[in-house]
Amino acid sequence: MADRKYSKEHEWVLVDGGVATVGISNYAQEQLGDVVYVELPDVDDDVEKDGECATIESVKAASEIYAPITGTITETNGTLDDKPELVNEDAEGAAWLFRMTVGDASELDGLMSEADYKSFVESLD
């Protein structure tokens, strides 16, 4: 199993084979507050690295979610349609947002390790 990688926009990626599972970090969900709605991309959508691909709405604000890598959406987490608050409960687990193909594996090298992300987040506070 690969290590989880993080983007500066607070998305995480976990790659297993040629499939990447994407979600938002615990830090991101804490900043958002109570999540009330999640708009996910459509299966078969092609997404570009750093391109907008989903939206999470909370009681505070709506926040765009950016694709951490280039690829094609293969699956979305339908549980979030009925239970968006799962993002607050388990952002880095059951509340994954979507799965996608890995279009260019070298893009993963530009993401942060868990330790680097933790340092990055601490630098924001």
Residue pairs with C-beta under 8 A, 6 or more apart in sequence:
1 14
1 16
2 14
2 15
2 16
3 113
3 114
4 12
4 13
4 14
4 92
4 114
5 12
5 13
5 14
5 15
5 68
5 108
5 111
5 112
5 113
6 12
6 13
6 25
6 111
6 112
6 113
6 114
6 116
6 117
6 120
7 13
7 66
7 68
7 111
7 112
8 112
8 120
9 50
9 65
9 66
9 68
10 24
10 25
10 27
10 28
10 31
11 22
11 23
11 24
11 25
11 28
11 65
11 66
11 67
11 68
12 22
12 23
12 24
12 25
12 68
12 92
13 20
13 21
13 22
13 68
13 69
13 108
13 111
14 20
14 21
15 21
15 102
15 108
18 101
18 102
19 74
19 99
19 100
19 101
19 102
20 68
20 69
20 71
20 99
20 100
20 101
20 102
21 96
21 98
21 99
22 67
22 68
22 96
22 97
22 98
22 99
22 100
23 91
23 92
23 95
23 96
23 97
24 56
24 65
24 87
24 91
24 97
25 91
25 92
25 117
25 121
26 91
26 92
27 121
28 63
28 91
29 35
29 87
29 88
29 91
29 95
32 56
32 58
32 60
32 61
32 63
32 87
32 88
33 58
33 59
33 60
34 58
34 59
34 60
34 85
34 88
35 56
35 57
35 58
35 84
35 85
35 87
35 88
36 57
36 58
36 59
36 84
36 85
37 55
37 56
37 57
37 84
38 54
38 55
38 56
38 57
38 80
38 81
38 84
38 87
38 97
39 54
39 55
39 56
39 57
40 54
40 76
40 77
40 80
40 97
40 98
41 47
41 53
41 54
41 73
41 76
41 98
42 73
42 76
43 73
43 74
43 75
43 76
44 72
44 73
45 53
45 72
45 73
46 71
46 72
46 73
47 53
47 67
47 70
47 71
47 72
47 73
47 100
48 67
48 70
49 67
49 68
49 69
49 70
49 104
49 107
50 66
50 67
50 68
51 66
51 67
52 64
52 65
52 66
53 65
53 66
53 67
53 73
53 98
54 64
54 65
54 97
54 98
55 62
55 63
55 64
55 65
56 62
56 63
56 65
56 84
56 87
57 63
57 84
65 97
67 100
68 107
68 111
69 100
69 102
69 103
69 104
69 107
69 108
69 111
70 103
70 104
70 107
71 100
71 101
71 102
71 103
72 100
72 101
72 103
73 98
73 99
73 100
74 98
74 99
74 100
74 101
75 98
75 99
76 97
76 98
76 99
77 95
77 96
77 97
77 98
79 86
79 94
79 95
80 86
80 87
80 95
80 97
86 94
86 95
87 95
89 95
102 108
112 120
